[in-house]
Amino acid sequence: VNLINPILGLLTLILIIGIYAIIAAITLFALAFSVRKRQKVA
């Protein structure tokens, strides 16, 4: 009966990690884009 709580906790953990991974990926892409832009201007 108490099997739902660990599964929910695991799903929540995966969701949080996934959100952080997406934010990190977007940040890295933005940094790479700005660096590339700067190199083109220079």
CHARMM internal coordinates of N, CA and C (Angstrom, degrees):
IC EDIT
DIST 1 N 1 CA 1.4780
DIST 1 CA 1 C 1.5305
ANGL 1 N 1 CA 1 C 110.04
DIST 1 C 2 N 1.3332
ANGL 1 CA 1 C 2 N 115.96
DIHE 1 N 1 CA 1 C 2 N -37.38
DIST 2 N 2 CA 1.4716
ANGL 1 C 2 N 2 CA 120.50
DIHE 1 CA 1 C 2 N 2 CA -176.71
DIST 2 CA 2 C 1.5277
ANGL 2 N 2 CA 2 C 110.57
DIHE 1 C 2 N 2 CA 2 C -90.77
DIST 2 C 3 N 1.3221
ANGL 2 CA 2 C 3 N 116.52
DIHE 2 N 2 CA 2 C 3 N 31.29
DIST 3 N 3 CA 1.4725
ANGL 2 C 3 N 3 CA 120.68
DIHE 2 CA 2 C 3 N 3 CA -179.56
DIST 3 CA 3 C 1.5210
ANGL 3 N 3 CA 3 C 111.00
DIHE 2 C 3 N 3 CA 3 C -90.28
DIST 3 C 4 N 1.3598
ANGL 3 CA 3 C 4 N 116.37
DIHE 3 N 3 CA 3 C 4 N -16.11
DIST 4 N 4 CA 1.4652
ANGL 3 C 4 N 4 CA 120.30
DIHE 3 CA 3 C 4 N 4 CA -176.97
DIST 4 CA 4 C 1.5346
ANGL 4 N 4 CA 4 C 110.67
DIHE 3 C 4 N 4 CA 4 C -72.38
DIST 4 C 5 N 1.3309
ANGL 4 CA 4 C 5 N 117.15
DIHE 4 N 4 CA 4 C 5 N -38.43
DIST 5 N 5 CA 1.4707
ANGL 4 C 5 N 5 CA 120.49
DIHE 4 CA 4 C 5 N 5 CA -176.13
DIST 5 CA 5 C 1.5308
ANGL 5 N 5 CA 5 C 112.94
DIHE 4 C 5 N 5 CA 5 C -60.82
DIST 5 C 6 N 1.3547
ANGL 5 CA 5 C 6 N 119.83
DIHE 5 N 5 CA 5 C 6 N -49.59
DIST 6 N 6 CA 1.4745
ANGL 5 C 6 N 6 CA 118.82
DIHE 5 CA 5 C 6 N 6 CA 178.42
DIST 6 CA 6 C 1.5219
ANGL 6 N 6 CA 6 C 112.71
DIHE 5 C 6 N 6 CA 6 C -60.89
DIST 6 C 7 N 1.3326
ANGL 6 CA 6 C 7 N 116.75
DIHE 6 N 6 CA 6 C 7 N -36.83
DIST 7 N 7 CA 1.4721
ANGL 6 C 7 N 7 CA 120.45
DIHE 6 CA 6 C 7 N 7 CA 179.91
DIST 7 CA 7 C 1.5328
ANGL 7 N 7 CA 7 C 109.52
DIHE 6 C 7 N 7 CA 7 C -65.73
DIST 7 C 8 N 1.3237
ANGL 7 CA 7 C 8 N 116.32
DIHE 7 N 7 CA 7 C 8 N -44.04
DIST 8 N 8 CA 1.4756
ANGL 7 C 8 N 8 CA 120.42
DIHE 7 CA 7 C 8 N 8 CA 178.79
DIST 8 CA 8 C 1.5289
ANGL 8 N 8 CA 8 C 110.03
DIHE 7 C 8 N 8 CA 8 C -62.64
DIST 8 C 9 N 1.3336
ANGL 8 CA 8 C 9 N 116.09
DIHE 8 N 8 CA 8 C 9 N -41.73
DIST 9 N 9 CA 1.4625
ANGL 8 C 9 N 9 CA 120.03
DIHE 8 CA 8 C 9 N 9 CA 178.89
DIST 9 CA 9 C 1.5163
ANGL 9 N 9 CA 9 C 111.27
DIHE 8 C 9 N 9 CA 9 C -61.82
DIST 9 C 10 N 1.3356
ANGL 9 CA 9 C 10 N 115.40
DIHE 9 N 9 CA 9 C 10 N -41.86
DIST 10 N 10 CA 1.4632
ANGL 9 C 10 N 10 CA 120.64
DIHE 9 CA 9 C 10 N 10 CA -179.67
DIST 10 CA 10 C 1.5277
ANGL 10 N 10 CA 10 C 110.57
DIHE 9 C 10 N 10 CA 10 C -65.70
DIST 10 C 11 N 1.3452
ANGL 10 CA 10 C 11 N 115.16
DIHE 10 N 10 CA 10 C 11 N -43.90
DIST 11 N 11 CA 1.4720
ANGL 10 C 11 N 11 CA 119.40
DIHE 10 CA 10 C 11 N 11 CA 178.94
DIST 11 CA 11 C 1.5236
ANGL 11 N 11 CA 11 C 111.03
DIHE 10 C 11 N 11 CA 11 C -62.30
DIST 11 C 12 N 1.3345
ANGL 11 CA 11 C 12 N 116.17
DIHE 11 N 11 CA 11 C 12 N -41.16
DIST 12 N 12 CA 1.4689
ANGL 11 C 12 N 12 CA 120.49
DIHE 11 CA 11 C 12 N 12 CA 178.74
DIST 12 CA 12 C 1.5258
ANGL 12 N 12 CA 12 C 110.27
DIHE 11 C 12 N 12 CA 12 C -62.39
DIST 12 C 13 N 1.3384
ANGL 12 CA 12 C 13 N 115.62
DIHE 12 N 12 CA 12 C 13 N -42.88
DIST 13 N 13 CA 1.4646
ANGL 12 C 13 N 13 CA 120.63
DIHE 12 CA 12 C 13 N 13 CA -179.84
DIST 13 CA 13 C 1.5289
ANGL 13 N 13 CA 13 C 110.01
DIHE 12 C 13 N 13 CA 13 C -62.44
DIST 13 C 14 N 1.3422
ANGL 13 CA 13 C 14 N 116.08
DIHE 13 N 13 CA 13 C 14 N -45.44
DIST 14 N 14 CA 1.4719
ANGL 13 C 14 N 14 CA 120.73
DIHE 13 CA 13 C 14 N 14 CA 179.23
DIST 14 CA 14 C 1.5282
ANGL 14 N 14 CA 14 C 110.25
DIHE 13 C 14 N 14 CA 14 C -61.46
DIST 14 C 15 N 1.3457
ANGL 14 CA 14 C 15 N 116.14
DIHE 14 N 14 CA 14 C 15 N -41.28
DIST 15 N 15 CA 1.4600
ANGL 14 C 15 N 15 CA 120.93
DIHE 14 CA 14 C 15 N 15 CA -179.86
DIST 15 CA 15 C 1.5277
ANGL 15 N 15 CA 15 C 110.75
DIHE 14 C 15 N 15 CA 15 C -62.68
DIST 15 C 16 N 1.3413
ANGL 15 CA 15 C 16 N 116.38
DIHE 15 N 15 CA 15 C 16 N -45.88
DIST 16 N 16 CA 1.4696
ANGL 15 C 16 N 16 CA 121.04
DIHE 15 CA 15 C 16 N 16 CA -179.49
DIST 16 CA 16 C 1.5269
ANGL 16 N 16 CA 16 C 109.95
DIHE 15 C 16 N 16 CA 16 C -62.63
DIST 16 C 17 N 1.3466
ANGL 16 CA 16 C 17 N 116.46
DIHE 16 N 16 CA 16 C 17 N -45.54
DIST 17 N 17 CA 1.4676
ANGL 16 C 17 N 17 CA 120.48
DIHE 16 CA 16 C 17 N 17 CA -179.91
DIST 17 CA 17 C 1.5255
ANGL 17 N 17 CA 17 C 109.67
DIHE 16 C 17 N 17 CA 17 C -62.72
DIST 17 C 18 N 1.3293
ANGL 17 CA 17 C 18 N 116.31
DIHE 17 N 17 CA 17 C 18 N -40.46
DIST 18 N 18 CA 1.4591
ANGL 17 C 18 N 18 CA 120.67
DIHE 17 CA 17 C 18 N 18 CA 179.93
DIST 18 CA 18 C 1.5234
ANGL 18 N 18 CA 18 C 111.74
DIHE 17 C 18 N 18 CA 18 C -63.03
DIST 18 C 19 N 1.3389
ANGL 18 CA 18 C 19 N 116.34
DIHE 18 N 18 CA 18 C 19 N -43.02
DIST 19 N 19 CA 1.4660
ANGL 18 C 19 N 19 CA 120.87
DIHE 18 CA 18 C 19 N 19 CA 179.38
DIST 19 CA 19 C 1.5349
ANGL 19 N 19 CA 19 C 109.87
DIHE 18 C 19 N 19 CA 19 C -63.05
DIST 19 C 20 N 1.3527
ANGL 19 CA 19 C 20 N 115.95
DIHE 19 N 19 CA 19 C 20 N -44.65
DIST 20 N 20 CA 1.4645
ANGL 19 C 20 N 20 CA 119.12
DIHE 19 CA 19 C 20 N 20 CA 179.10
DIST 20 CA 20 C 1.5263
ANGL 20 N 20 CA 20 C 110.82
DIHE 19 C 20 N 20 CA 20 C -63.29
DIST 20 C 21 N 1.3396
ANGL 20 CA 20 C 21 N 116.93
DIHE 20 N 20 CA 20 C 21 N -38.34
DIST 21 N 21 CA 1.4678
ANGL 20 C 21 N 21 CA 121.22
DIHE 20 CA 20 C 21 N 21 CA 179.51
DIST 21 CA 21 C 1.5327
ANGL 21 N 21 CA 21 C 110.30
DIHE 20 C 21 N 21 CA 21 C -64.32
DIST 21 C 22 N 1.3344
ANGL 21 CA 21 C 22 N 116.48
DIHE 21 N 21 CA 21 C 22 N -41.56
DIST 22 N 22 CA 1.4699
ANGL 21 C 22 N 22 CA 121.07
DIHE 21 CA 21 C 22 N 22 CA 179.61
DIST 22 CA 22 C 1.5313
ANGL 22 N 22 CA 22 C 109.77
DIHE 21 C 22 N 22 CA 22 C -64.54
DIST 22 C 23 N 1.3524
ANGL 22 CA 22 C 23 N 116.51
DIHE 22 N 22 CA 22 C 23 N -43.38
DIST 23 N 23 CA 1.4724
ANGL 22 C 23 N 23 CA 120.83
DIHE 22 CA 22 C 23 N 23 CA 179.37
DIST 23 CA 23 C 1.5315
ANGL 23 N 23 CA 23 C 109.81
DIHE 22 C 23 N 23 CA 23 C -62.66
DIST 23 C 24 N 1.3283
ANGL 23 CA 23 C 24 N 116.25
DIHE 23 N 23 CA 23 C 24 N -42.86
DIST 24 N 24 CA 1.4675
ANGL 23 C 24 N 24 CA 120.97
DIHE 23 CA 23 C 24 N 24 CA 179.86
DIST 24 CA 24 C 1.5290
ANGL 24 N 24 CA 24 C 110.09
DIHE 23 C 24 N 24 CA 24 C -63.36
DIST 24 C 25 N 1.3364
ANGL 24 CA 24 C 25 N 117.09
DIHE 24 N 24 CA 24 C 25 N -42.10
DIST 25 N 25 CA 1.4617
ANGL 24 C 25 N 25 CA 121.08
DIHE 24 CA 24 C 25 N 25 CA -179.22
DIST 25 CA 25 C 1.5306
ANGL 25 N 25 CA 25 C 110.40
DIHE 24 C 25 N 25 CA 25 C -64.46
DIST 25 C 26 N 1.3322
ANGL 25 CA 25 C 26 N 116.11
DIHE 25 N 25 CA 25 C 26 N -44.37
DIST 26 N 26 CA 1.4757
ANGL 25 C 26 N 26 CA 120.34
DIHE 25 CA 25 C 26 N 26 CA 179.39
DIST 26 CA 26 C 1.5307
ANGL 26 N 26 CA 26 C 109.84
DIHE 25 C 26 N 26 CA 26 C -62.40
DIST 26 C 27 N 1.3383
ANGL 26 CA 26 C 27 N 116.47
DIHE 26 N 26 CA 26 C 27 N -42.50
DIST 27 N 27 CA 1.4599
ANGL 26 C 27 N 27 CA 120.68
DIHE 26 CA 26 C 27 N 27 CA 179.78
DIST 27 CA 27 C 1.5280
ANGL 27 N 27 CA 27 C 110.77
DIHE 26 C 27 N 27 CA 27 C -62.04
DIST 27 C 28 N 1.3464
ANGL 27 CA 27 C 28 N 116.55
DIHE 27 N 27 CA 27 C 28 N -43.87
DIST 28 N 28 CA 1.4628
ANGL 27 C 28 N 28 CA 120.79
DIHE 27 CA 27 C 28 N 28 CA -179.86
DIST 28 CA 28 C 1.5311
ANGL 28 N 28 CA 28 C 110.50
DIHE 27 C 28 N 28 CA 28 C -63.93
DIST 28 C 29 N 1.3496
ANGL 28 CA 28 C 29 N 116.44
DIHE 28 N 28 CA 28 C 29 N -43.15
DIST 29 N 29 CA 1.4642
ANGL 28 C 29 N 29 CA 119.97
DIHE 28 CA 28 C 29 N 29 CA 178.50
DIST 29 CA 29 C 1.5267
ANGL 29 N 29 CA 29 C 110.41
DIHE 28 C 29 N 29 CA 29 C -61.78
DIST 29 C 30 N 1.3367
ANGL 29 CA 29 C 30 N 116.81
DIHE 29 N 29 CA 29 C 30 N -41.82
DIST 30 N 30 CA 1.4598
ANGL 29 C 30 N 30 CA 120.85
DIHE 29 CA 29 C 30 N 30 CA -179.28
DIST 30 CA 30 C 1.5280
ANGL 30 N 30 CA 30 C 110.30
DIHE 29 C 30 N 30 CA 30 C -64.56
DIST 30 C 31 N 1.3298
ANGL 30 CA 30 C 31 N 116.24
DIHE 30 N 30 CA 30 C 31 N -42.11
DIST 31 N 31 CA 1.4684
ANGL 30 C 31 N 31 CA 120.25
DIHE 30 CA 30 C 31 N 31 CA 178.96
DIST 31 CA 31 C 1.5235
ANGL 31 N 31 CA 31 C 110.30
DIHE 30 C 31 N 31 CA 31 C -63.34
DIST 31 C 32 N 1.3264
ANGL 31 CA 31 C 32 N 116.87
DIHE 31 N 31 CA 31 C 32 N -46.10
DIST 32 N 32 CA 1.4667
ANGL 31 C 32 N 32 CA 121.11
DIHE 31 CA 31 C 32 N 32 CA -179.96
DIST 32 CA 32 C 1.5298
ANGL 32 N 32 CA 32 C 110.17
DIHE 31 C 32 N 32 CA 32 C -61.40
DIST 32 C 33 N 1.3399
ANGL 32 CA 32 C 33 N 116.41
DIHE 32 N 32 CA 32 C 33 N -40.82
DIST 33 N 33 CA 1.4688
ANGL 32 C 33 N 33 CA 121.31
DIHE 32 CA 32 C 33 N 33 CA -179.64
DIST 33 CA 33 C 1.5274
ANGL 33 N 33 CA 33 C 110.52
DIHE 32 C 33 N 33 CA 33 C -64.11
DIST 33 C 34 N 1.3510
ANGL 33 CA 33 C 34 N 116.46
DIHE 33 N 33 CA 33 C 34 N -44.30
DIST 34 N 34 CA 1.4653
ANGL 33 C 34 N 34 CA 119.94
DIHE 33 CA 33 C 34 N 34 CA -178.63
DIST 34 CA 34 C 1.5190
ANGL 34 N 34 CA 34 C 110.47
DIHE 33 C 34 N 34 CA 34 C -67.21
DIST 34 C 35 N 1.3269
ANGL 34 CA 34 C 35 N 116.97
DIHE 34 N 34 CA 34 C 35 N -37.82
DIST 35 N 35 CA 1.4748
ANGL 34 C 35 N 35 CA 120.33
DIHE 34 CA 34 C 35 N 35 CA 178.69
DIST 35 CA 35 C 1.5179
ANGL 35 N 35 CA 35 C 109.48
DIHE 34 C 35 N 35 CA 35 C -65.18
DIST 35 C 36 N 1.3366
ANGL 35 CA 35 C 36 N 117.02
DIHE 35 N 35 CA 35 C 36 N -42.37
DIST 36 N 36 CA 1.4545
ANGL 35 C 36 N 36 CA 121.09
DIHE 35 CA 35 C 36 N 36 CA 179.84
DIST 36 CA 36 C 1.5281
ANGL 36 N 36 CA 36 C 110.14
DIHE 35 C 36 N 36 CA 36 C -63.93
DIST 36 C 37 N 1.3250
ANGL 36 CA 36 C 37 N 116.39
DIHE 36 N 36 CA 36 C 37 N -41.12
DIST 37 N 37 CA 1.4611
ANGL 36 C 37 N 37 CA 121.65
DIHE 36 CA 36 C 37 N 37 CA 178.52
DIST 37 CA 37 C 1.5282
ANGL 37 N 37 CA 37 C 109.95
DIHE 36 C 37 N 37 CA 37 C -61.35
DIST 37 C 38 N 1.3546
ANGL 37 CA 37 C 38 N 115.17
DIHE 37 N 37 CA 37 C 38 N -44.42
DIST 38 N 38 CA 1.4626
ANGL 37 C 38 N 38 CA 120.39
DIHE 37 CA 37 C 38 N 38 CA -178.00
DIST 38 CA 38 C 1.5256
ANGL 38 N 38 CA 38 C 110.02
DIHE 37 C 38 N 38 CA 38 C -62.92
DIST 38 C 39 N 1.3375
ANGL 38 CA 38 C 39 N 116.71
DIHE 38 N 38 CA 38 C 39 N -40.38
DIST 39 N 39 CA 1.4602
ANGL 38 C 39 N 39 CA 120.15
DIHE 38 CA 38 C 39 N 39 CA -179.36
DIST 39 CA 39 C 1.5279
ANGL 39 N 39 CA 39 C 110.95
DIHE 38 C 39 N 39 CA 39 C -65.60
DIST 39 C 40 N 1.3336
ANGL 39 CA 39 C 40 N 116.42
DIHE 39 N 39 CA 39 C 40 N -37.41
DIST 40 N 40 CA 1.4646
ANGL 39 C 40 N 40 CA 120.47
DIHE 39 CA 39 C 40 N 40 CA 179.20
DIST 40 CA 40 C 1.5274
ANGL 40 N 40 CA 40 C 110.61
DIHE 39 C 40 N 40 CA 40 C -65.35
DIST 40 C 41 N 1.3429
ANGL 40 CA 40 C 41 N 116.26
DIHE 40 N 40 CA 40 C 41 N -41.33
DIST 41 N 41 CA 1.4685
ANGL 40 C 41 N 41 CA 120.95
DIHE 40 CA 40 C 41 N 41 CA -178.16
DIST 41 CA 41 C 1.5185
ANGL 41 N 41 CA 41 C 110.21
DIHE 40 C 41 N 41 CA 41 C -68.98
DIST 41 C 42 N 1.3345
ANGL 41 CA 41 C 42 N 116.47
DIHE 41 N 41 CA 41 C 42 N -41.37
DIST 42 N 42 CA 1.4684
ANGL 41 C 42 N 42 CA 121.30
DIHE 41 CA 41 C 42 N 42 CA -175.15
DIST 42 CA 42 C 1.5295
ANGL 42 N 42 CA 42 C 111.20
DIHE 41 C 42 N 42 CA 42 C -63.07
END
COOR INIT
IC SEED 1 N 1 CA 1 C
IC BUILD
